[in-house]
Amino acid sequence: MNKNGLFFVTRQRKNTAYKVIEHHPVIKAKGVTCEQTIELTGLKAKRCPIRLRPIGYRDGETGKHSVFLTNNFSVAAITIAQIYKARWQTVMSYNRIWCLRC
C-alpha cells in the first residue's frame, strides 16, 4: 500500500499480536500516550508483512483511551488521532441524517 501512496488509520483490536520494533517519544500533554513501530506476529501476519505504527491517544473531552494503527510514518501522532476522530464524526453525522430520512 505504501508504494502506491495509500495510507490507512484504524483502531487496533485488543487481541492484536505484534512485536515491538521501536518506541518513539511522545508529548503526553497533547493526549498521545504511546507511539511505536511494530510488526504483526499473529497467525495471519503474513497477509500484512509491513511495519505499522500504533498510536495511543486519550481524548481530552471524553477521557476515552484508544489505540490507532496506521501505515503512515510521516504524519505527527496527534494528527493521526485527529484524522480518526474526524472520520468517526463524519460517520456519526451521516447516520443521523440517514435516521432523519426514516
C-alpha positions as CSV (number, residue, x, y, z in Angstrom):
1,M,0.0,0.0,0.0
2,N,2.7,2.5,0.9
3,K,4.3,2.1,-2.5
4,N,1.1,3.3,-4.1
5,G,0.8,6.2,-1.7
6,L,-2.2,4.6,0.1
7,F,-2.4,5.1,3.9
8,F,-5.0,4.0,6.5
9,V,-5.9,4.7,10.0
10,T,-8.0,2.1,12.0
11,R,-8.5,1.1,15.6
12,Q,-6.3,-1.6,17.0
13,R,-8.0,-4.7,18.4
14,K,-7.2,-5.6,22.0
15,N,-6.0,-9.1,21.0
16,T,-3.7,-8.0,18.2
17,A,-0.4,-10.0,18.4
18,Y,2.7,-8.0,17.5
19,K,6.4,-7.5,18.1
20,V,7.6,-4.0,19.1
21,I,10.4,-2.9,16.8
22,E,10.9,0.6,18.2
23,H,9.4,3.0,20.8
24,H,9.0,6.7,19.9
25,P,9.0,9.7,22.3
26,V,5.5,11.3,22.8
27,I,4.1,14.6,24.0
28,K,1.6,13.5,26.6
29,A,0.2,17.0,27.0
30,K,-1.5,16.6,23.6
31,G,-3.2,13.3,24.6
32,V,-0.8,11.0,22.8
33,T,0.1,8.2,25.3
34,C,2.3,6.0,23.2
35,E,3.8,5.6,19.8
36,Q,5.7,2.6,18.4
37,T,6.8,0.8,15.3
38,I,5.5,-2.8,15.2
39,E,5.3,-6.0,13.1
40,L,2.3,-8.3,13.4
41,T,3.0,-11.8,14.7
42,G,-0.4,-13.5,14.7
43,L,-1.5,-16.4,12.6
44,K,-2.4,-14.2,9.7
45,A,0.6,-11.9,9.9
46,K,1.9,-13.0,6.5
47,R,-1.1,-11.2,5.0
48,C,0.2,-7.9,6.2
49,P,4.0,-8.1,6.1
50,I,4.5,-4.3,6.7
51,R,5.5,-2.3,9.7
52,L,2.8,-0.5,11.4
53,R,2.6,2.4,13.8
54,P,0.2,2.1,16.8
55,I,-0.6,5.4,18.5
56,G,-2.2,5.5,21.9
57,Y,-4.5,8.5,22.5
58,R,-6.6,9.7,25.4
59,D,-9.4,12.1,24.3
60,G,-9.4,15.2,26.5
61,E,-13.1,15.7,26.2
62,T,-14.3,12.1,27.0
63,G,-11.3,10.6,28.7
64,K,-11.6,7.6,26.5
65,H,-8.4,5.8,25.5
66,S,-7.9,4.3,22.1
67,V,-5.1,2.9,20.1
68,F,-5.0,3.6,16.4
69,L,-3.0,1.7,13.8
70,T,-1.6,3.3,10.7
71,N,1.0,2.6,8.0
72,N,1.8,6.4,7.7
73,F,5.1,7.2,9.5
74,S,5.4,10.8,8.1
75,V,2.5,12.5,9.9
76,A,2.5,13.6,13.6
77,A,0.9,11.2,16.0
78,I,-1.7,13.7,17.2
79,T,-2.7,14.2,13.5
80,I,-3.4,10.5,13.1
81,A,-5.7,10.6,16.2
82,Q,-7.4,13.7,14.8
83,I,-7.9,12.0,11.4
84,Y,-9.6,9.1,13.1
85,K,-11.8,11.3,15.3
86,A,-12.8,13.4,12.2
87,R,-13.6,10.3,10.3
88,W,-15.8,8.9,13.1
89,Q,-17.6,12.2,13.4
90,T,-18.4,12.1,9.7
91,V,-19.9,8.6,10.1
92,M,-22.0,9.7,13.0
93,S,-23.3,12.7,11.1
94,Y,-24.2,10.5,8.2
95,N,-26.0,8.1,10.5
96,R,-28.0,11.0,12.0
97,I,-29.0,12.3,8.5
98,W,-29.9,8.7,7.4
99,C,-32.2,8.3,10.5
100,L,-34.0,11.6,9.8
101,R,-35.0,10.2,6.4
102,C,-37.0,7.4,8.0
